[in-house]
């Protein structure tokens, strides 16, 4: 069991409102990916795509993790992720997601809150 903020172990949590805002904005962006669509790590949060992966890997929140793929359409979590995407009707091109047909539209979260 994790006793943490967004699934990040307490000794690894960043503090401060800016970090909390980034994490919350990324989680909200992932939640908003519609069924049948995908987004890449970089389109979710361009300044730090690896942070998106870190959040997905450490969160205890229910998120549509399977809708997040690499920018070239490769599927990072393999067969299980591919099956979930196919069930939702995501277009494929061989072993990859067809990004041109399946990318969700929408804006990435701002990198910091407005004053």
C-alpha positions as CSV (number, residue, x, y, z in Angstrom):
1,X,0.0,0.0,0.0
2,X,1.3,3.4,-0.9
3,X,0.8,6.4,1.4
4,X,1.5,9.1,-1.0
5,X,0.5,12.0,-3.2
6,X,-0.6,10.7,-6.6
7,X,1.2,7.4,-6.0
8,X,4.7,8.9,-5.7
9,X,6.4,7.5,-2.6
10,X,6.5,10.1,0.2
11,X,10.3,10.3,0.2
12,X,10.3,11.1,-3.6
13,X,7.5,13.7,-3.6
14,X,8.4,17.1,-4.9
15,X,7.0,19.9,-2.7
16,X,5.5,23.2,-3.6
17,X,2.5,24.4,-5.6
18,X,4.3,24.4,-9.0
19,X,5.1,20.6,-8.7
20,X,1.6,19.8,-7.5
21,X,0.1,21.9,-10.3
22,X,2.1,20.0,-12.9
23,X,1.2,16.6,-11.6
24,X,-2.5,17.5,-11.3
25,X,-2.5,19.0,-14.8
26,X,-0.9,15.9,-16.3
27,X,-3.3,13.6,-14.5
28,X,-6.3,15.7,-15.8
29,X,-4.9,15.6,-19.3
30,X,-4.7,11.8,-19.2
31,X,-8.2,11.6,-17.8
32,X,-9.5,13.7,-20.7
33,X,-8.2,11.4,-23.5
34,X,-11.4,10.1,-25.1
35,X,-12.2,6.5,-25.6
36,X,-10.9,5.4,-29.0
37,X,-8.1,8.0,-29.1
38,X,-4.5,8.2,-27.8
39,X,-1.9,10.9,-26.9
40,X,1.8,10.7,-26.8
41,X,3.8,11.4,-23.6
42,X,5.1,14.6,-25.3
43,X,1.7,15.8,-26.4
44,X,0.4,15.5,-22.8
45,X,3.2,17.6,-21.3
46,X,5.8,18.8,-23.8
47,X,8.3,20.3,-21.3
48,X,8.7,16.9,-19.6
49,X,7.4,13.8,-21.3
50,X,9.3,11.5,-19.0
51,X,7.3,13.0,-16.1
52,X,4.1,11.7,-17.7
53,X,5.6,8.2,-17.7
54,X,6.8,8.6,-14.1
55,X,3.3,9.6,-13.0
56,X,1.7,6.7,-14.9
57,X,4.2,4.3,-13.4
58,X,3.6,5.5,-9.8
59,X,0.1,6.6,-9.4
60,X,-2.7,4.7,-7.6
61,X,-5.4,6.7,-9.4
62,X,-7.5,5.0,-12.0
63,X,-6.4,6.5,-15.3
64,X,-6.8,5.4,-18.9
65,X,-3.0,4.6,-19.0
66,X,-3.4,2.5,-22.1
67,X,-4.3,5.6,-24.2
68,X,-0.8,7.0,-23.7
69,X,1.7,5.9,-26.4
70,X,5.1,7.0,-27.8
71,X,5.2,9.8,-30.4
72,X,5.9,7.3,-33.2
73,X,2.8,5.2,-32.2
74,X,4.7,2.3,-30.6
75,X,2.9,0.8,-27.7
76,X,5.1,0.8,-24.5
77,X,3.2,-1.8,-22.5
78,X,2.9,-4.5,-25.2
79,X,0.1,-6.9,-25.9
80,X,-2.2,-5.9,-23.0
81,X,-2.2,-2.3,-24.0
82,X,-2.7,-3.2,-27.7
83,X,-5.7,-5.3,-26.8
84,X,-7.3,-2.5,-24.8
85,X,-6.7,0.0,-27.6
86,X,-8.2,-2.4,-30.2
87,X,-11.3,-2.9,-28.1
88,X,-11.8,0.9,-28.1
89,X,-11.4,1.0,-31.9
90,X,-8.0,2.8,-32.0
91,X,-6.7,2.6,-35.6
92,X,-3.4,0.6,-36.0
93,X,-0.8,0.6,-38.6
94,X,1.0,-2.8,-38.2
95,X,2.2,-3.0,-34.6
96,X,1.8,0.7,-34.0
97,X,-1.0,3.1,-33.3
98,X,-1.9,5.1,-36.4
99,X,-1.2,8.5,-34.7
100,X,-2.7,10.5,-37.7
101,X,-6.1,8.8,-37.3
102,X,-6.1,8.2,-33.5
103,X,-4.5,11.2,-31.8
104,X,-6.8,13.0,-29.5
105,X,-7.0,16.7,-30.1
106,X,-6.6,19.2,-27.3
107,X,-4.2,21.4,-25.7
108,X,-1.3,20.4,-23.4
109,X,-1.6,21.8,-19.9
110,X,0.2,25.1,-19.3
111,X,3.6,24.6,-17.7
112,X,2.6,26.9,-14.7
113,X,-0.5,28.5,-13.3
114,X,-1.3,32.1,-14.3
115,X,-0.6,34.7,-11.6
